[in-house]
Amino acid sequence: MQLTMTVNLGERSYPIHIGRGLFDKPELLADLLTKGIPGSDIMIVTNETIAPLYLEKIQAALQNHRRADYRIETVVLPDGEKYKNLETLNPLFDALLNRRYARDCTLVALGGGVIGDMTGFAAACYQRGVAFVQVPTTLLAQVDSSVGGKTGVNHPLGKNMIGAFHQPISVLVDTDTLATLDDRQLCAGLAEVIKYGLIRDLDFFTWLDDHIEDLLAREPDALRYAIHRSCENKASVVSADEREAGMRALLNFGHTFGHAIEAGLGYKIWLHGEAVAVGMVLAARLSVRLGWLEAADALRIEDVIRRAHLPVRAPQDLTPDRMRELMSVDKKVLGGRMRLVLLRGIGDAVVTDAFDPDALDAVLETG
């Protein structure tokens, strides 16, 4: 069964298509990919891991499409968060320029969150903005990074500090791609799924508490429901606050801590979802210290995260001082004041700078 929802952004609204086996239905795949494409030049951007698995199917669907004038090229980038930087994007820009891709070209991001973020950023920059399509192949990308138009690359001092808001023209999710996803990547994606329940959807968190083992077992109906519910939450928030002027910042729950962990480890050791998982635990513990969250709820949160086979303790080689230093380089810092997303209850998050620094220090000291 294929499901379609819409991110409502006026003239820039776009669909999210979710279904099983979409890559094995060439005509449907081509229609979903090409709807809204403005010109005839398409550049598929993928990585060394995904290319052998799915690139031929995407190419074949486009080549057999009713529009015979498509020019389809491909750029294959190295795989991994450590390559999410400006230097890695140069081969893509070189290819676009050498092959004289014009302003009506379209980039297709085929891969996980790194490929999606980098391709989207390239699309935002190339000739000051071209179209792009998201085809996410990891759980984390399917439920989070492919939706909402946040694009960018990392800097050694901070994650995603160089970027732009640039919405895709569509998002295409084939849930069967999760069959080739390794267990660690699947668990990392569950961190972002859990996040939606914690920040705004208590019923979903309760469902996750009951079905986390089904998701780990890759039960198709459970995965489809979790992806659909997550995308519904993300689309609702983005439609209301596209550029993070207010409520969209809630989507960063756990991320200020998590980004500090990633940067402190050089983007080489922990996956994004693993760092966010610890960040959510730390944010919950700080919420308890502030008297905003019941201790029992924090323990419940930690239990679900642990059952998702995710870490709940910060890496020991990152000192509290180093964590504070890295957390101060965050997009939510305003007027020199750090802002965090904290909980007043499960399903009730708030962005605030009204927290006791001593309470934050105590949380960082205890890990």
N, C-alpha and C positions, 0 to 999 in steps of 0.2 A: 504494500500500500504506500502510495506517495502522498505526502502532506506538504502543503505550501502555506506559508504565512508571509506577511508583509511588514517591512520596517517602514513606518509611515513618516516620510520626510518631504511631503509635498511633491514638487516636480522631481525630486531626487529619490523618491521611494523605490524600493527594490524588493524582489521576492527572495525567500529562503526556501529551497526545495529540499525535502528530506525523504529518503526512501531507501529500500534495499535493492541491490542489483541494478542500479541506474547505469553503471558503467558497462553493463552487459546488454543494454538496450540502445543501440547506436542511433536510431532515429530520434528517440526521446532525448537521449543525451545531447545530441546535436541541437535539437530545438531549445532545450533548457540552456545550453551554453551560449547560443548565438542570439537569443532574444535580447534586443537592446544594443547589440554590438553596432557601433556607428559606421565602421568602414570594413575594408576587405583584408587588412593586415593584422594578423594575430601572432603574438609572441607567447609561447608557453614557457613558463619559468618553473623549474622543479629542482630537485636535488639528486645526488648520486644514489640515495637509498630508494626513493620513490620512482625514479625514472624506469628502472627495470620492471617494476610492478604494474604501473598504470599508464605510462606515457603513450604507448602504442594505441591503447583503447581511446584515449582522448584525441590523438592525431587522426585515427581512422574515422571516428565519428565526425570530425570536422571536415576531413577530406571527402567523405561520402555525402556531405550535406548538399542540399539542393542548390546552394550558391557555389558554382564551380570556380569563381574568381578569387577565392580565399588564398592568400599567401600565408603559410603556416611555418614559422621558424621556432626553434627551441634553444633555450639556454639552460644548462645543467650546472647548478652551483654546489659547492661542498655542503655537507650535512652537519648541522650542529649549532648550538647557541653561540659558541665561540667565534663563528663566522658571521654573526649578525652585526656587520659593521659597514662603514662606507667603502672600505677597500674592496670587499667582496662584491659590492654592487657595480664596480667599474666594468667588469666583463659584460654585464647586462646593458649598461649604457653604451658601451662600445658596439655591441651587436645591433642595437636600435639605430645608432648613427651610421655605422658602416653599411647597413642594409636599407638605409634611407626610409625608415619608418616615419610616417607623417603623424600629424596631430589627431587624425581620426583612427589611429591604431588602437588595439586592445591587448592588454596583457592578461594572461590566464595564470593564476597562482595555483599550482598543483603540488600540495604538500602540507606540512604542519604549520604551526604558528610562526616559525622563523621565516619560512618561504612566504607565507601570507603577508606578514608585516613588511618584509623587504620588498616584495613585489608591489604592494600597495604604496609604499614610500617612493619607489621608482616611478610608479604611475603618477603620483602627485607631483613629482619633480620634472619628469620628461616633458619638454616643451610646455612647461607650466601646467600640466595636467592632462592625462589621457585616461581612457576608460580601463577598468580591470574587473575581472571575474574571480571570485574565490571558489576554489575546489578543495576544501580541507580534507585531509586524510587521517588526521589524528583526532582523538576524542577532545583534547583540549582546544584544538582549532575549531572543531565542529560546534562546540557549545559556547565558545567565547571569542577568540581572537579574530575569527573570520567575519564576525558581525559587529557593526558599529563604526567602522571607518577609522579606527586608530591604527596608524601605520608608523614605522620608524625603525631605527637601528640603535644599537647600544654604543656606549662610550665607556672606557675603562673606569670612569668615575661615577657612572650611573646608567641604569637600564632604561632604554627607550627615551633618553633625554634629547635625541635628535629625531624629529618626526613631524608628521602633519596629519590633520584630519582629512581623509579622502575616502568617500564611500564607494564601495563596489557597485556595479550595476546588477549583480545577482550573486547569490551564494548557492552552491550545489553540494549537497551532503549525501554521499552514498555510504550508508552505515555498514555495508559489507567490507569496506576498507579496514574496519577495525579488526577483522579476522587476521590480518597480517601485522597488526600492531603488537609490539612486544609487551609483556606484562608490566614492565616498569613504566612505559609510556602510557598505558591504559590507566594505571593508578594515578599518574600525574594529572591526567585529564579529569579524574574524579574529584580532585581538589577544587577545580573550578565549578563542577556540578554542585558539590556540597556548598560552595560559597553562595549560590543563589538561594538555597533554602535558608541560610543563616541571615542574609541581609534583608530578605523581603517576602519569604514564602515558607511559613511554618509548616503548612500541610505537606509541601514538597520535602522538607527536611524530615518530617515524620515518615514519609514514604521511603526516603533514602535509608533511614534507620532500619526499616523493615526489609529493604531489598538490596542492601549494599553487596551482599554475597551473590545475588543474581547478576549484578553488574560485573562483578569480578569474574563470574563464570561466562560472561558475554552472552547472556540470555537475550535473544534478539528483541523480543517485545519490551523487556526492561530497558535495554539500551535505547530503543526508539523513543520510548516514553521520556526517558531522562534527557535525551537530546532535544526533543520537542519542547519539553517544559522549560529547559534551560534557555533555549532560543526565544521562547515566548517572553521570559523574564528580561532577557537582554534586549530584545526588540522594543519592549514596552519602555524600558528606561531610556534607550537611545532616542526613541521617537519623542520623548518628553524633554530630553536634555542632550542634544547631539554633541555639543562641544564642552561638556563637563562644567557648566556654569553653576550647577547645584547638585541635584540628586544623582547624576551619573557617577560622581566621585564615590558613591557607595559601592560601585563595582570593584573598587580598589581594596576592599576588605582583605586584610592580611598581606597586601602587596607592599606596603612601605617596609615592613619587616622583611618580607620575602625578597624584594629587590635588593635590599642591603646584603642579604645572605648571598644572592647570586653574584653581585658585584664583588663582594669580599672574597669569594672563591674563584674569581676570574672567569665566571660563566663556563666553567669546565667540569665541575664535579657534580653539582646537584641540578636536576631538571627544574624548570620553572614551577611546575605544579608541586613538587616536593618542597621548594622554598616557601611557596604560598601556604601550603598546609601548616608548616611551622608558624608562619606569620599569623594565620588565623587562630592557632592555639595561643600564641602570645597576646594577641589582641583580646581574646576571650579572658585570659588571666588578668590583663590590665583592667578590663571592664569589671571583673569581680573585685579587684582591689579598690576601684572607685565606688563600689557599692551599687553599680548599675545592673549587674548580671548576677543571678543566683549561682553559687558555687556548684550546685548540682547540675545546672545547665552547662557550665563550662566543662565539667567532667563528662557529660553526655556528648558534647561536641568533640572532645578529645577521643572518646571511645569510638565514635563513628569514623573519625579520621584515621585512628590506629587500625580499625577493622578494614579500612580501604588500603591497607598496607603502605601507609604514608608515614613519614617521620613526624614526631611531635616535640622534638628537642632541637634547639639550634646547634650547629656544629661547634665543637669545643674550641677549635682554633680561631674562632672569631670572638675577640674580647668584647665586653660591653661597651668600652670606649670606642672601639672600631665600629661596632654596630651603630652607635649614636652618630658617629661621624658620617657614615654612609647614609643613614636615614635622613640626615639634614640635607642631602642632595636628592630631593624628591619633588615631583611636579606639584604636589599639594602644599608645599611650603609657601606661605604668603606673608609678606611683611616680616620675613625672618622668623616666623613662628611655624613650628611643625604642626601639621594637622594629621589626625589619624581617624580611621574608620573604626568605631567601637560599637559594642552591642548594649542595648537596654533590655534585650531579651532575644530569644531565638526568633528570627524573622523580623527584627526591629533594630536596624542599624542607624548610626548617625555619624556625620563628619564633624569633628570638633577639635579645637585647640585648647579646650578647657579641661585639661587633665593635669594631675599633679606630677611634675617631673620626677619627684622622688619615687612615686609609684611606678613610673616607667623604668627608672633605674633598678628598682627591686625586681621587676619582671625580667629585665635583661640579665641581671646578676644570677638569677635562679635558672635562666634558660628556658 
